[in-house]
């Protein structure tokens, strides 16, 4: 039987934080897109870059399709899904680099890296970039578990593969992640409302 490999596996606890952060900042992405600060192509480049770092199969397929529909070339999509950024427009490159960094650090970016993004793009656009990154992080964390469960149903071993180990995933982990959305979603929505009312910081650092 074949094996499915994933670059990153997020815990249920991490998923709760990722979901909260995504719901907290998605409004900034939508505003930046509405105001013309971010094009659909720009958003898809960010999402493909994050997906490559995390290694989510379903997100790679879905966002490659959306990127094509929104005008990103097939060659650039393949490069982004290979971790290469040579074809990314110069004015978007730093945002894509930050997106890769954010995913690589599991949502705990370096303060200096974030401040550079704010300096380059301005606060509103930087928040839009952050919103795009965090929304695809939600999709990746959940999508990896979904892909693993789907692979299990097909009879393929599901393996967490790193430089140091190969560890088969548990069906309890997969189902736990998939079912966690049911209680997590209303809880995080309430938490987002409270955070907005109390003006909690939008981003925290490692």
N, C-alpha and C positions, 0 to 999 in steps of 0.2 A: 504493500500500500504506500501511497505517496505521503509526503509530510507538508504541512502548511507552516510557514515561518512568519512571525510577526516581530517587527523591530521593537515595539514597546507594548507593554501590557499595563493598563491602569487598574488600580484597585477600585473597589466599590466606594471606598472613602474618598479617593481622589476624584472619582466621577462626580460625587456630590459637589465638590469644590469647583470642578470644571463646569458643571451645569450652572451653578450659581454665577460664576464669572461670565459665562456666555450670555445668560439672560440679563445680567447687569449691563452689559456693554453692547448688545445687539442694536439698541436704539441709535448708538453713535455711528455704526456702520450704515444703517438705513438713512440717517440724516446726511452723512457724507455723500452717499450715492444720490440722494434726492437733490442736494445742493450742487452736484456736479464736481465735488472734490475727488470722488473715486468713481471710475468707470466700472462696468461689470467685468471687463477684461482684467482690470487691476485686482479686483476682489478674487477672481478665479485664480490668478497667478499666486496670490497669497495662500489661498486654500490648497492649491496643488503642492506648493512648497511645504506646507505644514503636513499634509497627508504623506508626502514622501518620507519625512522624518519619522512619522509615527508608523507608517507601513500599514495603512488600512486599505484592505482590498476593495470593499464596497464603495468607499469614498473615492478611491483612485478611479474606478470605473465611472461613477456618477459625475464627478467633477471634471473628468476629462471630456465627457459628453457635453456638459454644460459649457465648458470653456470653448469647445469647438463651435457650439451654437452661438457663442457670444463674440466670436471673431479671433480667438487665439489659434495660431497655426498648429497643425498636428506635430510639426517638428519641435516647436517650443514646448508643447505639452509633454512630449516624450523626454525632452531634456530636463524639465522640471521634475518629472517623476523619476528621473535618474539622479536627482540632486544637483543638477547643473543649472547655472543661471546666466549663461553667456548670451542668450537671446532676449533676456528681460530688458525692457526699455530702461535707459539710464536713470530716468527720473523716478522709476519704481524700484530700482535695485536695492536700495538700502532698506526699504520696507520688507522686501522679500528676504533679505539677509536676517532682519530682525525676527521675521516670522519663523525662520529656521531655528534661530537661537532660542526663541520662546518655547518652541516644541521640544527642542533638544534638552532644555532645562526643566521640562515637565511643568511649564506654566509659572516658573519662578525666574523671571529674567533679571539680568544685571541692571542696576540703576543707571549706570553710565550709558548702556545700550539704549535704554528707553529715553533718556534725556537727549541723546543724539537724534532720535526719531522726532521728538517734540521740536527740537531746534531746526531740523531740516524741513518738516512738513507743517509746523504749527500745531497747536494743541487740539483743535477740532478735528483736523485730518488725522492726526496721530491717534486720537481716540477711535476714529473710524477704522483705521488699520488694526488697532487692538480688538475692536469688535469683530472684524472679519476673522482674525486669528483665533479668537476664543470660540466663535461659533463652529468653526471647523474642528477645533479641539473636542467640542461636545460630540460632533459627528464621528470623529475618529475613535474616541474612547468607547463609545457605544457600538460603533460599527465593527471594531475589532472583535468584541465579544460576540456580536451577531455572526460575523464571518466564521469565528471559531466554532460556534454552535452548529452552523450550517455545514461546516466541514465534518463535524462529528457525525451528523446525520448521514453524510455520504460515506462514512466508514474510514475517514482519513485521520491519522494521528494529528493532534493539534499540539504544536511545540512552541514554547517560548525559547528563542534562540539568541544568545548573547555571545560575546567573546569568550566567556568563561563557562557557560553552561547551556544545556538543552533540557528543558523541563516541560513535561506534558501538562497541559491545562486541565483543570477539573471541570466536570459538568456542573458542579455546585457553584463554581465561580461564574461560569457562563450564564447560568440561569439567574444567579444572584444579580449580575450586572443588568441583564435584560429586564428583570422584574423590578429592580430598584427604581426605575423611572416612575413607577406608579406612585409610591409615597414621596419620592424626591421632588417631583414637579410642583405640586401645590406648596410644599414647604419652601422651596427655593423662590417661588413667586412671591410669597409673603416676605421672605427675607430680603428680596430685591426691593420691594416697596418700602420696607423699613429703612434699608440702606440709603435709598434715594431721599427719603424724608429727613433722615438724620445726617445726610451728606457725608456718608462714609467714604474713605479714599477708594478710588476706582481701581488702583493698581498697587500691589505690594511687591517687595523685592526679596530676593534670596538673602 
